[in-house]
Amino acid sequence: SLVTLLAHELSSFTLPPSSHDEGHVDAAERNKEARLRRWAARDGLRLYKSRARNPDAIDFGGYMLCNAEGTFVVAGASPFEFSLSLDDVEAWLKQE
């Protein structure tokens, strides 16, 4: 019957790999960001993320490390604000 055929077709349906994997990448990135925020805080620093929402913005998705009060930038202000990636933040914290 048509219902059986549709049920069979739907049972084999899976999301494309790229769509399915993106959630895992986002979760891994969120976990890394949280870990680096804690690490920065232990070192008396604060990790800021750019608030840019336009993917074409130069600072989109970038980070900056500031002192705990947020009054001066320690890393990520050159050549533009929020110029660090999470890997850059991790490398910077390791050198300290």
C-alpha positions in Angstrom: 0.0 0.0 0.0 1.0 3.6 -0.3 1.3 4.0 3.5 3.7 1.1 3.7 5.8 2.5 0.8 5.9 6.0 2.4 6.8 4.5 5.8 9.6 2.5 4.2 11.0 5.6 2.4 10.9 7.7 5.5 12.5 5.1 7.7 15.7 5.3 5.6 15.8 9.2 5.6 18.8 10.7 7.3 20.1 14.3 7.4 22.9 15.1 5.0 26.3 14.7 6.8 27.2 18.5 6.6 23.9 19.5 8.3 24.2 16.7 10.9 27.8 17.5 11.8 27.4 21.3 12.2 25.7 20.9 15.5 28.7 18.9 16.9 31.1 21.6 15.7 29.0 24.3 17.3 28.9 22.4 20.6 32.7 21.7 20.5 33.3 25.4 19.8 31.0 26.5 22.7 32.8 24.1 25.0 36.2 25.4 24.0 35.0 29.0 24.4 33.7 28.2 27.9 37.0 26.5 28.8 39.0 29.4 27.6 36.8 31.9 29.4 37.4 30.0 32.7 41.2 29.9 32.0 41.3 33.6 31.2 39.4 34.3 34.4 41.9 32.3 36.5 44.6 34.5 34.9 42.7 37.7 35.8 41.5 38.3 32.3 38.2 38.4 30.5 37.4 36.9 27.1 35.1 39.0 24.9 33.4 37.9 21.7 32.5 40.2 18.9 28.8 41.0 18.8 28.9 41.4 15.0 26.1 39.5 13.4 27.0 40.1 9.8 29.3 37.2 8.5 31.0 39.7 6.2 32.0 42.0 9.1 35.8 41.9 9.7 35.4 41.1 13.4 32.6 38.5 12.9 33.2 35.6 15.3 36.4 37.1 16.7 37.7 37.4 20.3 39.6 39.8 22.4 41.3 39.3 25.8 41.0 42.2 28.3 41.9 42.8 31.9 39.2 41.7 34.3 37.7 45.2 34.5 37.5 45.5 30.8 39.4 48.7 30.8 42.2 47.7 28.4 42.8 45.1 25.7 45.6 42.6 26.4 45.3 40.8 23.1 43.2 40.8 20.0 43.1 44.6 19.2 45.6 44.5 16.3 45.3 44.7 13.4 41.6 45.2 14.3 39.4 44.6 17.4 38.3 41.0 18.0 41.1 39.7 15.7 41.7 36.5 17.7 40.3 33.1 16.9 39.7 30.6 19.7 42.9 28.9 18.7 44.7 32.2 19.0 43.3 32.8 22.4 44.4 29.4 23.6 47.9 30.0 22.2 48.1 33.3 23.9 47.0 31.9 27.3 49.5 29.1 27.0 52.4 31.6 26.6 51.5 33.4 29.8 
